[in-house]
Structure formats: C-alpha cells, structure tokens
C-alpha cells in the first residue's frame, strides 16, 4: 500500500468524524495486525481478545498512537505498525498474566544458577540441551557443575514453586 494512502487515512482520522477512516484503516491493516497477534497468541479465542485489545488501544484518545507515525520518517508505516502492535500484544499479555518475576530464593543464587533456572525450570529445556546452550558462553562449565546448580535450585524451591515451574513439562531431566 502506498504511503500516501496511510497519510490520507491519518488526516481523515483527525477529522471530526473519523469512523470512515477507521473502517478504511481496518480494511487495509487488520490482516497484518491479526497476523502479529497470532504470533503472540495461537489460541483462536485469546487471539481474538488480544486483537480487540490492540484495536481499542490504537483507536483510544482520538487515535493518538496512530498519529505518532511520522510519514516522512525513517520507517515505512507497515514496519512502524508491526512494532506498535507487538508492544500492545506485550501489554495485553502483561495485563492478562502479569510480569514474570524470579522467585526471591532464586534471585539470591549465582548468575549461573539463575541462567540454569531460566533454561531448565522456566523453559523446560532438558539438562543436556541446557549444557550445550550455556557452554557456548561458559566454555569452562562442566556437566557436574550444571548438575550441582540444578540441585541448589531444587533445594531453594518450595513444593508450590516447583509445581508452578514444572507443570507444563515435568521435573528437570
């Protein structure tokens, strides 16, 4: 879509009756917006909720977000819109689930233990794969050190924390 069309839509959105311009915007860009939403949320119902959230945020306060686009700036509108929608999807996800936080008991552990926690417990990565991933940045890391780290982490976690971390993929292997 030529940039002149989005400039025209943006000008119409500033008018006293922006409904037609909003409809035109949705006609032109809803597929792109939904594609980005689906990247964040594969479930159909949740994707529809997220899409609605994104559209509401794009249209709120007289389309304030859309008016922030600089037509003669460095980015094409579609590129700029992708970034805005991505950020709104993150906002929606935070609104739904909150911000992920590390348990206090884990935050007191070493940087290595925290990396192991994120890989093994948060992402459910097998210990062997975690070793391969971490050893690329820590060439002196041994499998024994990694196993000791897992034991330290496991000792720090409560039963509930362990359950919350491992519910989707089981205990570390």
N, C-alpha and C positions, 0 to 999 in steps of 0.2 A: 504494500500500500504506500503510495507516495506521501512524503512528509507534509505536503500542502493540505492533504485531507485531514490529518490529525490537527493541524493548526486551525483549520476551519471548524472542526468539532470543538476544540478548546475555546475558540472565540464564541461559538454558539452556547457553550456551557456557562459562559459569563453573562449571557443574556438573562432577561427576566423570566423566560420560560425555557428552561434547558431540557425538558423532557424529550424532545425530538433528537437533540444532540446526544443525550444519554442512550437513547434507543439505538442510534447510529453507532455510537461507541461500542455498545454491547454486541451489535450485529457484526462489527468488524473484528473485535478483540476477545469476545467471550471464549472462543475456542482456544486461543493462546492462554488466557487466564486459567481455564479449566485444565489444560494440559499441565501447567505448572502446579496447580493444586493437586492433581492426580499423582504427580511426582512425590508430593509430601504425604498424601493420604490415599492409599489404594482402595480402601473400603468405599463403596458407592455412596452409602448414606452419609458417612462422615465427610467424604469429598464434597457432597452437595452442601453440607453445613458450612464447610470451610469456604467454598465458592461464594455462598451467600454472605459470609463474614467479610470476605475480600471486597465484594461489590458494595456492601454497606460502607466499608471504610473508604473506598475510592469515591463514593458519592457524598460522604458526610461533609458538613461545613462548606456547602456550595462547591464541592469538587476540589477542595483545597489541594489534595495530593496531586491530582492531575494537572492543576495549574502550576505546580512546581517544575514541570518539564520545561526545559529550555530548548525551543525549536532549533536554534542556531548553535546549540552547544555541541559537545564532543560526541554524544551518543545518539543513535537512532532511537525513535520512540519505542519500538518493539524491544530493544535492548534495555532501555530505561524501565519500561513496564515490567519486564521479567524480574528485574531487581526489586522493584516495589512490591510486586505480588509475592515474591519469595519472602521478603521481610514480613509481609502481612500474614503469610502462612505460618511463619515462625511465631508471630504474635498470637495467632489463633491457637497454635499448639500449646504455647505457654499458658494461655487463658484456660485451655482445657485441662492441662496436666501439671501446670506449674513449671518452675525452672528446676532442672536436675541439680541436686546438691550431693556432695560427697558426705558420707557419714562422718561425724566428728572423730570417731575411733580410727577411721581410715586416714583422715586428714593429718593425724599426728604421726603417721608412718612415714618412712623414707620416700623419696621421689620414685625409686624403683618399685617399691611396694604399691604406690598409688598407680603407676603405669600398669602393673600386673593386675591390680584390682579392676581398672577400666577395661582391660582386654579380656580377662578371664571371667570376671563376675558381671560387669556391665554388658559386654558384647557377647558373652558366651563363647568366646574363642577357645578352642582346645589348647591345652598347655603346650603341646608340641608346636602348634602354629604361633602361639604367643612367643615362644622361644625364638622361632625364626624371625618374627617381626622385630622383637626387641634386640636381638643380637646384631641386627644390621646397624643399629645406632649405639649399641653397647657391645663391642667386639669381645670384651673380657668376660661377659656373662656366661655362666655355666648352667647346665640343667639343674645341678644341685642347688645353686643359688636361687633359681626360679622356684624349685620345689619348696625351699625354705621360706621364700616370700609368700607362697600360697598358704603354707602352714601358719605363718604370722598373721596373715589376713584372716584366715579362717578362725583363728583364736580370738581376734578382735570383734568379729561379727556376732551379734546376738542371733538367736534362732529365727526371729522375725526378719531381721535384716538379711540373713542368709536365704530365707524363703523368698523375700521380695526380690532379691538379686537373681536368684536361680530359677524362678517359677517357670520361665519360658523355655529353658534349655537344660535344666538339671544341674547337679553339682559339678564342680570342675573335674575334668578328667586329665 
